[in-house]
Amino acid sequence: MKLTIIVNDAPYGIEKPWNALRLASTSASDEIGMTVKVFLMGDSVVSAKKGQRTPDGYYNMEKMLQTLVGKGVEVKACGACLDARGLKESELVEGVERGTMKILATWVKECDKVVSF
């Protein structure tokens, strides 16, 4: 089964992006075995910025994305959203790529389930 997860909210201050990445990780696990793709939009593109420093014991979106990419999860960040926030692709976590609405529309068309956070 193929799952596309769309994330919209800022990475910290609200738990929806954290929960989205937790769902992505669990869905992509060997036990569940889904093919998972994550599309970051709006303020969630900041989740993919390199060099995040969170307090000890607090979740870190950069590390979570690195783990997802390591599991083979495809992660894209909306290019227009990156531009609006002054972020360059070179500032993103390794493995996270610039995306487009065409890519997202294709993922939605080709997947079995879409979940939006």
N, C-alpha and C positions, 0 to 999 in steps of 0.2 A: 504494500500500500504506500502511496505517495502523499506526503503532508507538506503543505506550504503554511508557514507561520509569518504573519505580517505584524510587525511591532511599530507602534506609533509614538509612545510616550518617552519622555526623558529618562535616562538610565537610573537616576537616583531621586529619592524623594517620594516615589511611588513604586509599588512592588510589581506592577504589571509587566515591565520588561524582564525583570528577574524571573517571574513565573513563566513567561514566554520561553526563555532560554532553558529553564528547568524542564519544561514540557518537551522542547526540542531534544535535549540531551536524553531524556528517558525514552522518547519515541525512537531515537536513533540507536538505542542500546541493542546489544545482541539479543537480549530477552524479547524485546518488542519487535525489532527488525524493520522498522519503517524507513523509507527513503525520505529524508527531511531537507527542506530548503527554508531559509530564513531571509526575509526582506525587511530591512530597516528603513523606516520612513520618518519624516518630520524630525522631532527632537531626538528620536531614538538613534539617529545616525551617530550621535555623540558617544553612544555605547561602544563604538568601534575605534575610538581614538586611542592611540598608543600612549603609554606612560601614565596610566591612571594610578593614583595612590589613595587607597581607601584605608580607613582605620582597621587595625587588627580585629579579626572576627567579623568583619563586614564583608558582604559579597563584593566581588570585583567583576564588572561586566567584561573587561578586557580579557581576564583569565578565562571566564566562561566561554567567550567567543573562541579563544585559542583552543580550548578543549573541544568545542563543537567542530571546528575546522579539522582538528586532529582525528575526529570520528568520521570525517568524510561529508559533513554537512556543508552544503553550499550556502554561503552567506553573501548577500549583496546589500549595498547601501545606496539609497536613492541619490542619483547624481545631482538633481536639482536641489535636493535637501542639503546635500554636502555643500554645494555652491552657496546656498543661502546662509549657511553657517560659517563660511570661510574655511572649510576643511578641504584639504587636498587628499587624493588617494594615497599619496606617500605617507600620510599621517595615520593611516588606518592599520589596525591589527593585521599581521601577515595572514594572507588567505582570504580576507574580506575584500571584495572588489566593488567598484562603482557599478551601479545598476541603472536600469531605465524602466519606464512604465511598460514598454514593450516586453521586456524580460519578465516583469511581474505578471503581465497579462498572459504570457505564454505559460508560466508556471501554474497560474490559476486554471487555465484551460486543460493542462496536462495532468493535474494532480487529482487525487480522490477526495481529499478534504482540505479545506482552508480554515484557519483559525486566525482571528485578528485580536490583538491586544492593544 
